[in-house]
Amino acid sequence: MTAPSNTVAQTLIRAAEVGREAGLRYVYAGNLPNHVGEYENTACPKCNFVVVRRGGYIVHENQITEEGKCPRCGEKIAGLWRRERLNL
């Protein structure tokens, strides 16, 4: 692909902010590893604790409990969180 040019990080971040403002609980700004700040990780929608920390497509830390909950407040985190599937 030669056109259009890549989307800049500021545009991805603004799009993620709009999603959160609209009430979306899990919003990501992808394709620019290490350039979109908090929008690269999964945070608990109730207490904002980072439960999955990523760098690009690599999971560096998974704090979600075996029951699929935030370890800080106990909020259920949507998804399939079996640790063996994440190779942790």
Sine and cosine of phi, psi and omega as CSV:
sin_phi,cos_phi,sin_psi,cos_psi,sin_omega,cos_omega
0.00,0.00,0.73,-0.69,0.04,-1.00
-0.91,-0.41,-0.24,0.97,0.02,-1.00
-0.50,-0.87,0.47,-0.88,-0.16,0.99
-0.96,0.28,0.12,-0.99,0.00,-1.00
-0.95,0.31,0.22,-0.98,-0.02,-1.00
-0.89,0.45,0.52,-0.85,0.07,-1.00
-0.96,0.27,0.73,-0.68,-0.02,-1.00
-0.98,0.21,0.41,-0.91,-0.05,-1.00
-0.84,0.55,-0.65,0.76,-0.03,-1.00
-0.86,0.50,-0.60,0.80,0.02,-1.00
-0.94,0.35,-0.66,0.75,0.04,-1.00
-0.90,0.44,-0.67,0.74,0.01,-1.00
-0.90,0.44,-0.68,0.73,0.02,-1.00
-0.89,0.45,-0.66,0.75,0.04,-1.00
-0.88,0.47,-0.65,0.76,0.03,-1.00
-0.91,0.41,-0.64,0.76,0.05,-1.00
-0.88,0.48,-0.68,0.73,0.03,-1.00
-0.87,0.49,-0.67,0.74,0.04,-1.00
-0.87,0.50,-0.72,0.70,0.03,-1.00
-0.90,0.44,-0.68,0.73,0.02,-1.00
-0.88,0.48,-0.49,0.87,0.01,-1.00
-0.99,0.16,-0.08,1.00,0.06,-1.00
0.97,-0.24,0.05,1.00,0.05,-1.00
-0.93,0.37,0.68,-0.74,-0.08,-1.00
-1.00,0.02,-0.48,0.88,-0.04,-1.00
-0.78,-0.63,0.97,-0.25,-0.08,-1.00
-0.83,-0.56,0.73,-0.68,0.00,-1.00
-0.79,-0.61,0.56,-0.83,0.11,-0.99
-0.90,-0.44,0.99,-0.13,-0.18,-0.98
-0.99,-0.13,0.00,-1.00,0.11,-0.99
0.97,0.24,0.07,1.00,0.11,-0.99
-0.73,-0.69,0.95,0.31,-0.05,-1.00
-0.78,0.63,0.70,-0.71,0.06,-1.00
0.91,0.41,0.37,0.93,0.02,-1.00
-0.80,-0.60,-0.06,1.00,-0.09,-1.00
-0.88,-0.47,0.28,0.96,0.10,-0.99
0.82,0.57,-0.75,-0.66,-0.08,-1.00
-0.88,0.47,-0.32,0.95,-0.05,-1.00
-0.98,0.18,0.10,1.00,0.09,-1.00
-1.00,-0.09,-0.29,0.96,-0.10,-1.00
-0.95,-0.31,0.17,-0.98,0.12,-0.99
-0.96,-0.26,0.84,-0.54,0.04,-1.00
-0.92,-0.39,0.50,-0.87,0.08,-1.00
-0.90,0.45,0.78,-0.62,-0.02,-1.00
-0.94,0.34,-0.25,0.97,-0.01,-1.00
-1.00,-0.03,-0.75,0.66,-0.10,-0.99
-0.91,-0.41,-0.07,1.00,0.05,-1.00
0.94,0.35,0.24,0.97,0.08,-1.00
-0.93,0.36,0.72,-0.69,0.01,-1.00
-0.96,0.27,0.92,-0.39,-0.03,-1.00
-0.99,-0.10,-0.44,0.90,0.10,-1.00
-0.72,-0.70,0.86,-0.51,0.02,-1.00
-0.96,-0.27,0.79,-0.61,-0.05,-1.00
-0.83,-0.56,0.37,-0.93,0.21,-0.98
-0.77,-0.64,0.98,-0.19,-0.12,-0.99
0.93,0.37,-0.81,-0.59,-0.02,-1.00
-0.99,-0.15,0.16,0.99,-0.04,-1.00
-0.98,-0.20,0.80,-0.61,0.07,-1.00
-0.99,0.11,0.87,-0.50,0.01,-1.00
-0.99,-0.11,-0.46,0.89,-0.05,-1.00
-0.44,-0.90,0.73,-0.69,0.05,-1.00
-0.80,-0.60,0.93,-0.36,-0.02,-1.00
-0.99,-0.14,-0.03,1.00,-0.05,-1.00
-0.92,0.40,0.70,-0.71,-0.03,-1.00
-0.94,0.35,0.22,-0.98,0.03,-1.00
-0.87,0.49,-0.40,0.92,0.02,-1.00
-1.00,0.05,0.02,1.00,0.01,-1.00
0.98,0.19,0.55,0.84,-0.06,-1.00
-0.84,-0.53,0.35,-0.94,0.11,-0.99
-0.93,0.37,0.76,-0.65,-0.01,-1.00
-0.95,0.32,-0.31,0.95,-0.03,-1.00
-0.99,0.10,-0.75,0.66,-0.12,-0.99
-0.88,-0.48,-0.17,0.98,0.03,-1.00
1.00,0.07,0.07,1.00,0.03,-1.00
-0.89,0.45,0.68,-0.73,0.07,-1.00
-0.93,0.37,0.76,-0.65,0.02,-1.00
-0.97,-0.25,0.86,-0.52,-0.04,-1.00
-0.88,0.48,0.68,-0.74,0.06,-1.00
0.71,-0.70,0.05,-1.00,0.09,-1.00
-0.97,-0.24,0.88,-0.48,-0.18,-0.98
-0.85,-0.53,0.57,0.82,0.09,-1.00
-0.94,0.33,0.85,-0.52,-0.10,-0.99
-0.84,0.54,-0.60,0.80,-0.03,-1.00
-0.91,0.42,-0.43,0.90,0.04,-1.00
-0.96,0.28,-0.40,0.92,0.00,-1.00
-1.00,-0.07,-0.03,1.00,-0.02,-1.00
0.85,0.53,0.65,0.76,0.03,-1.00
-0.99,-0.13,0.00,0.00,0.00,0.00
